[in-house]
C-alpha cells in the first residue's frame, strides 16, 4: 500500500474536549504527519499523510474521538500527497 493524504473535518461537540490533542496523539502513534486545528464554526479540521492503512485507522478513530467528544458528522476526502515534518496542532 502507498502513502496518501486525507483532508477532513468533524462536527459536533469537538472543541473544548481535547479533540485536537487527542488526534495529534493518535496520529503520532500511527506514525502520520499533518495537522489539526479548530475552525471558527465549531468544527475541527485536519490533514493527515502516511501509509494508507494508518490513515484509514485515524479516520476510524476520528468517528468518535476522545472520551468527552460527540462526533455528529465526519467528512474526509483524498488529496494530492502533502509532506509534513510532524503532526501538529495549529491555532
Residue pairs with C-beta under 8 A, 6 or more apart in sequence:
1 51
1 52
1 53
2 51
2 52
3 49
3 50
3 51
3 52
3 81
4 49
4 50
4 52
4 55
4 78
4 81
5 34
5 47
5 48
5 49
5 55
5 78
5 79
5 80
5 81
5 82
6 47
6 48
6 49
6 55
6 58
6 59
6 76
6 77
6 78
6 79
7 45
7 46
7 47
7 76
7 77
7 79
8 45
8 46
8 47
8 48
8 59
8 62
8 74
8 75
8 76
8 77
9 39
9 43
9 44
9 45
9 46
9 74
9 75
10 19
10 43
10 44
10 46
10 62
10 65
10 71
10 73
10 74
10 75
11 42
11 43
11 71
11 72
11 73
11 74
12 69
12 70
12 71
12 72
12 73
13 68
13 69
13 70
14 42
14 43
14 44
14 65
14 69
14 70
14 71
15 38
15 42
15 44
17 65
17 66
17 68
17 69
18 66
18 68
19 36
19 44
19 65
19 66
19 69
20 36
20 37
20 38
20 44
20 89
21 89
22 65
22 66
22 69
23 36
23 44
23 46
23 58
23 61
23 62
23 65
24 36
24 87
24 88
24 89
26 58
26 61
27 33
27 34
27 36
27 48
27 58
27 87
28 86
28 87
30 50
30 54
30 55
30 57
30 58
31 50
31 51
31 54
32 48
32 49
32 50
32 54
32 55
32 58
32 87
33 48
33 49
33 50
33 83
33 84
33 85
33 86
33 87
34 46
34 47
34 48
34 49
34 82
34 84
34 87
34 88
35 46
35 47
35 84
35 87
35 88
35 89
35 90
36 44
36 45
36 46
36 87
36 88
36 89
36 90
37 44
37 45
37 46
37 89
37 90
37 91
38 44
38 45
39 45
46 62
47 79
47 82
47 84
48 55
48 58
48 87
49 55
49 81
49 82
49 83
49 84
59 74
59 76
62 71
62 74
62 76
63 71
63 74
64 71
65 71
